[in-house]
Amino acid sequence: MAILENIRKRTTVLILIIGLALFAFVISGVFSSDNFSGGKVGSTVAEVNGENIPINEFRAQVENASRRYGPNVTSTQLVNMVYDQEVRKTILNQQFENLGVDVESDQIVEFVRTSGYAQIPDFQDDNGVFNEQVFKSAIADWKANDPLRYDAWLQDEESIIQAAKEQMYFNLVKGGVTATLTEGEMNYKMANDKLDMQYVRIPYSSIPDSTIEVSKSDIQAYINDHKAMFKQEKARDIRFVYFEEKPSAEDENNVKEEITALMDDSVEYSEAKDANDTILGFRNTNNMAAFLDRYSDSKFDTIYKAKKDLPSVVADTLMAMGIGEVYGPYKDGGTFKVSKVMDKKENGTVKASHILIAWEGAERANPSITRTKEEAEAEANRLLAEAKKEEAVFTALARDNSDGPSAPRGGDLGYFQEGVMADEFNDFCFGNPTGTVGLVETQFGYHVIKVDDKQDVVQVATLAREIEPSEETINTLFTDATKFEMAVIDAEPEDFGDIARESSYTVRPVNKIKEMEENLPGLGSQRSMVQWAFNDDTSVGDIKRFNVNNGYAVAQLTKKYKKGVMAPEDASATALPAIRKQLKAEKIIAANKGKAMDAIASDNNVSLSTASAVTLSSPTLPGAGREPLVVGTAFAMEKDQTSDLIEGNTGVYMVKVTNKTPAADIENYSTYAQNLQTSTAARVNGAVYNALKEKAEIEDKRATFY
């Protein structure tokens, strides 16, 4: 208990003194420490409190993560993800070693029992329940007969042991987190003691920023007093001109002409026949699928579509056309298209809602349903009668009574075409007009159905050609990028922007790029450009051209930021408003010192305001926002007492307490103490690790390798 008391007392600074002596245990040779040993040799990707994270082990972890997450995660994202995991693991393992935190076999088994691993069939008995002996036997069998699976398990095993240690460690810290009845009482009163007050506020905005002079030395002094606010990582500023590989107007016209020529019949000479053949065009072809396979970038889609499923630019037009009519060419995104209506079905798609009343044993019925088929029919008829009433709200009836998965949506099944639903359901929906309410039986139960809407559907064939840049356009783009690159290399560094503007190019700045970033606005993944910017050989003003997605980027490094405290010019955006506010407060207080509230309001052309039922837990004033210092000052005053001038968040205040209403006394504050303890314990995991990481000496060497 003394150890836990020390933990509780020192949680905020995380000086943990835990006297634990737990011994590592082996489960039938499976959980062996030999499995987790690894020589820390060669280069290191990071150093944490003097302990190296070897690059060879790190790369293996990145490879494993790559297999796990697949192509949806970039290589840089994988590196950063694994880095964060390895740093966390190293920091916590150092704590485990210092404090003697380890796990025994029963703790490991219990962790597996209460985790997702317990759902692995090989670990379950005949009843589908996790069984410790079955678990141990399965691992032993893998080791003897399935080496690949056993090797995979060893990786899982390491994660299990790590997670079990973390669980124990954080639980020990949580065991030292408590809240006394006095703290519970304070928490209760902060939320329930209420105060009414009158106040006057002179907003800082009443003094123009232009009248407040702030020197560079003022900013530096503010930085020195608030160094924690102005820490910065190593970073770079760049600017670039993007030469995007996109079709020219001439390229667009050429594609449009090509697709237009395919619409009508053409005559071609047939060498085999030694005669001219007529080639049927898009309008007249009698084999649309073959025609589109040969001439279009998209195949013939035979599915009938409602208006909402058609391209928005032509949906209205296509729905109004008759069978056989052709529309186009038209542009849809980066494609020219011509469309032909092949067929049309009136009311070909239906929107319906239903209330499903299932019975025990019906197909897909919830196991909790115990009503008989006869009881289900009676309930369905009752709901049918309710649904047919003039004042009925079908969505509410479905939400409250349906056994189907659509119940939360008010029974809404959306639009569907013929053949999708069960036969009886399908026939009712397509055989009745909109607004009809009726009852059908299917293998799933009884359905009270409402036909909500019907729409026509069309079958459309579309001849499509993507608009792509021609070879001539690509060559011209390369020439333009090269000319610009040579021009800015030969000029002074500061002339980059002027040279770009002379050619009507847009210069795009990207500021405060971090060393392990890869995505740049407007360019996407550009790891090579970031690496170049952070290369020791790259100087401010240097220029380089990069091949980027769909084109080229000519980039210039414009600024370097060292790790540490910001310089005044970099901190000014944050520091200036705070300094101005402080100087304005001093001017306001000096001009109004010794005045009464009425005089302050009159002299500053502001109104006296009131605030009612203000609490310490919610220190908000009407029209002013959160003002904890002002409210806290008021709570420390007596009724009818008036304060001095107070420097608040949005202005300078003077307050008068008009009423104080103490919270009603209660017999026991244990509930509030328990809530306070629970909320504090819930933050332990993140807070403890963040504090340990903040204090750790971490040398990040990722950029050396990636």
C-alpha positions, 0 to 999 in steps of 0.5 A: 500500500505504501508503494501505491500511495507513493504512486498516487502522490507522484502521478502528476510528475510520473516518478513511479517507485514500484517494488515488484518482483515478478518472474518470467514464466515459460508455457511448455517452452512456448513463451521463451525469452529466447524468442525475443532476444535480438542482437542490437548491432549495426546502424540504428534508426533511433536512440531512446534514453541511450538505447538503440533501435537497430535498423535491421530489426526496424526494417523487419517490422516495417516489412511485417507492417507492409504485409499487414496493411497492404498497398493502401498505406504508403512506405513513409506512413508505414515507417512513421507508424512503426517508429511510433510503435517502437519508441513507445515499446522501448520507453515502456520496456525501460520502465518495466525493467526499472520497476521489475514489471514482468508477467507469469504464465497465468497472466499471459493465459488470462490475457489471451482468454480475454482478447480476440485470440480466444476466438481462434478455433484451435484454442477452443474446446468442443463447445467453442469456448477458450480452453487453456489446455487446448491452447497450450497443446495447439501451440506445441503442435504448431511448433512440432508440425507447422513451423510457418504457423509457429513462426507467425505465432511467435510474433503474436506472442511477443505482442501478447507479452508486451500488451500484458506488461503494459496492462499490468503497468498501467493498472498499477498506476491507476491503482495509485489514482484516487480521489478523497471525499473532500475532492468529491465535495469540491467537484460537486460544489464547482458544478453546483455553487451558483453566482449572479453578478453585474459586470462591465467589460472594456473589450481589447478590440476597443483599442486598434492594433495599429496604436500598439507598438511591439518591438522585436525585443518585446517578442524575444522577451515574450518568447523567453518567458514562454519557451514551452509555447515556442518549441519547434522541430527541424523544418523547411520552407519551399516554393515550387511551380507545378507544370501539370501534364494535362490535355491542351485545348487542341487535344480536347478538340481532337478527341471530340472530332474522333468520337464524332466521326465514330457516330455515323457510318463510314466507308473503308476499302476491303483488300480481301474483297477488293471493294469498299465496305460500309462500317456501321457507326455508333448510331446504326451498329447492330452489335453494340457490345462489339462496337464499344469493345473496339472503339470505346474506353468503356464497355457496354453496360447492360444494366438498366439505370434510374435517373439518379444513377446516370451522369448528372450532366445528362441525366435529365436529357437521357431520361427524356429521350426515346429508344434509339435516340442518340445524344452527344458528344458531351463532356463528362469530367475528363471524358468525351461521350456519346450516349444512345438509349437502347431500351426503357422500362416505365416504373422499372425501379420501386422505392418501398418500405416494410415492417417485417414480422418474423416467426420462430424458425423463419429464414434469417429470423433473430434467435430471440424471436419466439412467436408462432407463425399464427401469432406473427400473422395476427400481429402483421394484420394489426399493424396493417390496419394501423398503417392504413389509417389516414394519420399513420406514420409508417416510418414510426411503425416500422421503427418500433415494430419491424424485425428487419434490419431496416427498422432503424431507417423506418423500414426504408429499403431504397430503390430496387429493380425487378428480381431483387426481392423475394417473388411475393414481395417483388410482385406486390411492389411492381404490381401496385401503384405508389402509395399502396399499403398491403401485406404479403408472406415470404420465407422471412415472415409477414411484410406490411409493405408501403410502395413509396415511389416508382421511377423509369429506368433506361438501358444506355450504351455510351461511347467514351474516349478519355481526354489525354495529353498528346505527345506534342503537349507532353514534349512542350510541357517538358520544354517549358519546365526545363526553360523555367528551371534554367532561368531561375538557376541562372538568376538570383534566388529572390527572382524566382517569383518574378520570373514565374510571374513573367511567364504567368506561372503560379508559385505555390509556397509550402511552409514548415515541412517536417523531416519525415513528411511526404505529402505536399499540397497540390503534389501528393506524395513527394518524399524525394522533394522533402529529402532534398530539402533536408539534405545537408548539401541543399542550401537556402535558394537552391533549385531542383526540378522533380518528376511528380504525379502528372508533370514536373515541379521546379522547387526552391528551398526558401528557409531552414528552421533549426530544432529548438526555440523559435526566432522572433520572426517565426514566433510573431504570428503567435506572440504578437496578439498575446503581447498586444493584448497584454499592452492593451490591458495595461492601457485600459487599466491605467485609464480606468483605475479608481473609477466606479463601474458606472463611470467606466461604462460611461467613459468607455461607451460600453454597457453594464451586463449581468450574468446569472447562475454562473458556476466554476465548472462552466465559467462562461459570461454572456457575449464574452465567452469563457472567462475563468479568471474573472469568474474565479475572482467573483467566487472569491468575493462576498455578496455586494463586493466589487472587484478591482479591474481584472485582465480577462481573455477578451477584455478588462472587467470589473465585477460586482457580486449580486447573489451567491447560491451555495449548493445544497449539502448532501450526506455523502460525496462518495459518488462524486469522488468515485466519478472524479477517480474514474475520469482521472484513471481513464486518462492514465494510459495516454498521460503517463506515456506522453509524460515519459516520452516528453522526458525521454531523450530521443534521437530520431535518425529515420531520415538517414534511411528513409 
